[in-house]
Amino acid sequence: MQDVILSGIQSSGKLHLGNLFGAVLNWVNLQNDYKCYYFIADLHSLTGALAKYKNIKEYRKNIILNLLAFGIDPEKSVLFIQSQVPEHTQLHLILSMLTPLPWLERNPTYKDQILEAKNKDLNNYGFLGYPVLQTADIILYKASKVPVGEDQLPHLELAREIVRRFNNNFGEVFPEPQPLLTRVPKIPGLDGRKMSKSFNNAIYLDDDEETVNKKVMQLITDPQRIHVKDKGHPDICNSFMLHKAFSSDEEMQDLRNQCESASIGCVQCKKNLAQKINSFLAPHHEKREELKKNMSYVEDVIAQGNKLAKEKAQQTICEVYQKVGLEYNGL
């Protein structure tokens, strides 16, 4: 039996280079070898800032267009919207009855974000229970593998704990989802922190050439290099880190040599980087513009994806209801 993969992306803003290299390009590769369910996590997007996401429908549209433009194939993958499959919330409710509060409170991501929270209302169950809904997302499709970076392993371990508790109480229903570890290249934002919509330091996938040029020129580079003739330190330079995503190993070695010998200045280095980013994005911009002219096709893709996802979700939730002694009338 072919392994099932489940992965989602929040519709809390437009997609940026960090999303592209951290998730989207990996999704494109995985769809050739697995049965893949990819979804727009619009319910998760409400976590912690309900009033902020008045543009959630526009964000969803932006993400869908970019996913299709960058190579998600609806003939190979099921692409759907989380909120359009209500079984996610139904399973989430049942799992929430089984999940002890200490399991959620010890989650390192929860602790970290509480400390870092600014202008967010995180004093609610939705934020604390985020991993429970995440677990429901995964096991609703009986996914056996979940593509994650190492920082997400605690969430997946919690999902397995919830699965074990359900299976032990009601009988074997769900496989324990295993991590499919992915090497996520470091994509720094314009200020050196992780590229993020929240930090307002991102280069977005639909930024035009002029916008990319302006943003790249804002990059903070080597703080120890004051003058053009000073030798550079590429390992502490954000521009150098971003070059890695768009360059071969040989090109990176050449760039390192030029930087360390001061044969290239930071301004020229950033101009070269902007050119690489624009060249990389150009064909996908063209594809996205074609899709915009054929929105009926895009809508059909999502409608079909929602239908296929719902069919699988209904099968699972029917089985779950029977196990816990309820009747399911959704079929």
N, C-alpha and C positions, 0 to 999 in steps of 0.2 A: 504493500500500500504506500502511495506517495505521501511523503511528509507534508503537513500543512503548516504554513507560515502565516502569522498575523502581525501586522504592524500598522501604526497610525501616526498621524501628524496633526497637531492642534491648529485650529483655524483662528488663532488669536492675532494674526497679522499676515503680512505678505511673506513669501518664502525668500530666504537669503542664501548666500554662499555656504554658510554653516549648515543649513538644512540640506543643501544639495549634496555636499560631500559627506555629511554625517548620516544621511538616510537615503535620499532619493536615488542616487546613482547605484547604491547597494541594492535597493529594491528592483531596479531595472535588471541587474545581473541575476538576482535570485529567482525572478519569474521564469527563467529558462529551465530551472531544475526542480522547482517546488510548486505545489498548489498554493497560490498566494492570495490572501485577503488583505487589501490595503484600504484604510478608511480615513475619512476626514473627522477628526475627534472634536466635533463642535460642542459636545456636552462637556468634555474636559476643558474646553476653552473658557467656560464660564467660571472656573474655579478661582475664587479669591478676588474677582473684580467684575461682578455681574453687570454693573452699569457701564463698564468700559467698552463692551463689545457690541455696540449698536450697529457696527458695520460687519457683523459676523457673516452675513450672506455674501457680501462682496469679497471677504477674505476667503470663503469657501470657493467661490468662483475663481479667484486668483490661483489658489492652490491646485484646483482641478486642471485648469488650463496649463499650468506649469508642469504638472505630473505627466500629462499627455504629451506636452511638447518635448520633455526630456526623455521620453521613451517608455513610460508605463503603457503596456499593450492590453487593452480590454479583452483581447482574444486569449491572453495568457493569464491575466489577473482579474480578480473581482475588486473593482473600485467602487466604494460606496460611502454614504454619509451616515455616521453613527446615530444621529438623532432620528433618522428615518427607519431605524430598526429597533422598535421599542423593547424588544426582548433583551437588549443590553441592560436597560434599567430594571426589568423584571428579575433577571438573574442577579443583578447587583443587590437588589433588596434582599433576596434569599441569602446571599453570601454574607451580607452585613449582619444577619442574625447569628452567624456562625463565627464571626471574627472577633476575638477578644480585643478590647481597647489597648492593652499593653503592646500587642503586636504592632499596632499602628503608631503608637507613641514612640516606640523605639526606632522607627524608620529613620535612618540618617538623613535622608532627603528632607523629611518633614522638619527635623531639628534645624538643619542648615537654613532652610527657607524661612522658618520662623525668625531666625536671627537676622537674616538679610532683608526681611520684608520691609518695604517702604511703599507707602500709599496703596497698600493692599489690605483688604479685610480677610484675614486668614483664620479668624476666630469662629470657624464654622465646621460642621461635619463634612461638608463637601470637600474641603481641603484635607482634613484628617483622613477621610475615607477614600481619597483619590485612588490609592492602590487597590481598593476593593472593586471599584468600577473598572480599573485597569485589568484586574484578574478576570472579571466577567467578560470584558472585551476579548480576552485571549481564549478562554475555555469555551465560550459560546460556540466557537467554530472548531473546538477540539484541536487547537493548534498544538503541535508537538515541539515546534521550535519558534523562538522569538529572536530576531536580530537585535542585539543590544551592544552597547559599549560597556566597558568594565564598571563605570559609575552607576549603571542601571541594574547591576546584578542583585543588590539587596531587594529591589522591587520584585524581581522575578523569583527570588527565594521565598518571599512572602506569598507570592501567588501559589507556589508549590505547597507551602504550609496550609493555605486555605483549601487547596485541592485535596490534600491528604485528609484534612479534617472532614470535608464533605464525603469523600469516598469511604472513610472509616465509619461514618454515621449512617450513611444511606446506601452503601454499596458502590461498586466500581462504576463510575460514569465517565470521569475525565482523565486523560493522560496528564502526567506532570510535565508542564512545558519546560523545555531545556533551552539554555541560552545558545544562540548562534553568534559567537563573539565576532564582532566586526572591528577592524582597525579603522578608527575614526581619526583622520588627519586633523591636526590642530589648525583651526581657522580663526585667527585672531581678528577682533574687530578693529575699527579705526583707532581706538584708544588703547589697544593692547590687551584688553580684557576679552573673554570669550565673545564671539560675535553673537549678538542677541537683539531681538526687537525691543526688549525691555531697557537695554542700555543705550538705544538709539545710536548704535555704532556699526550698523550693518550695511553691506552692499547687497541690494535686492536683485532677484533674478530678472525682474523687468525694468531695472534701471537702464536708461538709454546711455549712449556713449558719453555724452557730455556729463551726465550725472556721475558715471563711473570715474571719469577723468578727475572731476572735482573731488570726489570722495577719496580716491587713492592719493591725491596730492595732500590730503589732510592726515595721512597716516603718520603716526609717531614712529620715527625710525631709531637708529642707534644713538642713545643719549650721550654716549662717550665720544661721538664724532662731531666735533664742533666746526671744523673747517674741511673744505673739499679735499685738501691734501692730507688730512689725517687718515690713518689706516682704520678701516672699519672692523666691527665685531658682529658678523652676520648672525650669530646664534642668539643675540639679544635684540635683533631688529625685526619689527613686525612685517616690514616689506619683504624681507628674506623669507620669513615663515609663510607668507601668502604665495610667494613665488613657487614654493614646493608643490602646491596644488595644481599648478599649470605647467610644470617643467619636468623634463627628464632628469635622471641622476647626473648625466653628463652635463646638461645645461646648468644644474645647480652647482656642480663643482667649478665650472667656469665662472659662474657668478660669485661664488665664494672667493675664488682667486682674485677676481677684479676688485671685490670689496676690500679684502684684506691688504691688497697692494695699493689701494686708493686710486686705481685706474678708472674707476667709475664713481660718480658722486651720487648722493642719495636722491637728488631730483631726477637725474636721468634713470636711475634704478626704478623709481616710482613710475616714470613715464613708460618704461618698458613693461612694467607690471600691468598698468592700465590697458596697454595695447593687447597684452595676452588675455586679460579678462574679457575685453570687448570681442576679440576674435573667437574666444571660446563660446560666448553667449550669443553671438550673431545668428548662427543657424537656428538656434532654439527660439530666438525672438521672431524669426521669420515663420517658424512652424506655429508659434502661438498666435501670430497675426492671422494665419490661415484658419486656425481653429475658431478664432473670434468671428470670422465671416461665416462660419458654419456651426452656430451655437445649437441648432437642432440636433446635430450629431453628438455634441457634447452632452446635451440633456438626455439623449437616448442612451449614451454610455452609462450615465449615472443611474438612470431609471432601471436599466438592465442589471447594473451592479447591485442596486438596492434590492431588486427582486431576488437575485441569486443569494445574496447575503441573508435576506429574510427567510427564504426557504430553508437554509441550513440552520438558522437561529431558531426557527419554529420547531424543527425536529429535536433540537437539543433541549429547549425549554419544556417541550411536552414530556420528554424523558425525565427531566428534573422535577416537574410538578408531580408526576406519578411516584417518583421516589420519595418525595416529602409528604405525600398524602393529599395532594391537591388535584383539581381537575383543570385541564387547559382547554379552552374553547377557541383558541386562535387559529387552528388549522381549518 
